[in-house]
């Protein structure tokens, strides 16, 4: 009995020490809080739409108030000058001046490979630890999350920050819960679980509990910007802060792409795919659909070319890219498929200018910046019939079709064949209408909507000057 009492006292003492340490750290950080905007973006070399939003957001704030410091929390080895150069070289975004950099060394706690099971919970709580490192090193007046780590918001508020976020997609959605309930096998629901009723029910309970926690932490945001109608619908249901939720379409480089001629070289028709080499982007479906379309072509029709353009975040993405290359050999498509990794922006523009179509196949893609880029460049989009492409992007413009929507390999193959076989005049009409619609998602529109969204919260505090 005495041993149990001593053990209980020891645990209480340890907990008291931990709470004291946390309290002292938070109080010290709050006192040293700087008049600045801290951008929590651990991966600044992912090459995707999220990184474009980061740099455009930094530029918008720098232009709005040059005296307000912008600090980027990153786990990458980068200097202010290299980040500024990357924003220009990769995305064509010219920052007025380099941002400050705070290097993070605990990024492994948010990496997918760290958590083979219960990945969402692991990464979410890992992000809290990473955010603790960030805020202890530099405490800003405004904490801006541009990577979707909602579990860091209560911590940022505890440090005295105003919390602003740009949410590309909810960490968990009602659609994900529904698919697990229906026992559908996907990249985030492997066959072992979907094949078991008992495991599926356990995962539904896990997802329901996680969605409750996600709603709780998300509601701590002072301002939540979302990138599409689909994302806004889910965030409003989960976080229950409709008055603090604003839809701000992401910045798409339509100005540089819209000057490209709509006419395309007639020798070898090219189809382009622009997306990070991540599992949810479903590159294999694109390759199989392309292979099927090629086999269905008339023998005397020129063979088209498929170009995969993307970036790799880690070793898993590198392996995924290699498997895709191996698959092209297996399908005897290696002579008709090209791969481009970590392409410079100017080279991407050149490829887009030569493509007759752009293919995109992620299910429930929250928005789909690459789909808009296809349209702006004059490449007819072939996108998945869900979420952002269906609700916001591939819609009629002046009663003219702007692209194709598909859901499976056959539908994608049919859409590819339609683009390849249609008369040039019809293709130009669709391309022109798609380009006009893409103008609604320009960088200039993003800057206007972004500044309008942050104005009330940033100007309601005396820290902003």
Secondary structure, DSSP 8 states (H G I E B T S, - for coil): -HHHHHHHHHHHHHHHHHHHHHHHHHHHHHHT-EEEEEEE-S-S---SHHHHHHHHHHHHHHHH-TTSEEEEEESS---HHHHHHHHHHHH----SS--EEEE-S-GGGG-GGG-SSSHHHHHHHHHHHHHHHHHHH--EEEEEE-S--GGGHHHHHHTT-EEEEEESS-SS-HHHHHHHHTT--BTTB-HHHHT-HHHHHHHHHHHHHHHHHHHHHHTT-SEEEESSHHHHHHHHHHH--GGGEEE----B-HHHHHTS-S---SSS-EEEEE--S-GGG-HHHHHHHHHHHHHHS-TTS---EEEEEE---SHHHHHHHHHHHHHHHHTT-TTTEEEEES--HHHHHHHHTT-SEEE---TT-SS-HHHHHHHHHT-EEEEESSHHIIIIIS--BTTB--EEEE-SHHHHHHHHHHHHHS-HHHHHHHHHHHHHHHGGGBHHHHHHHHHHHHHHHHHSSTT--
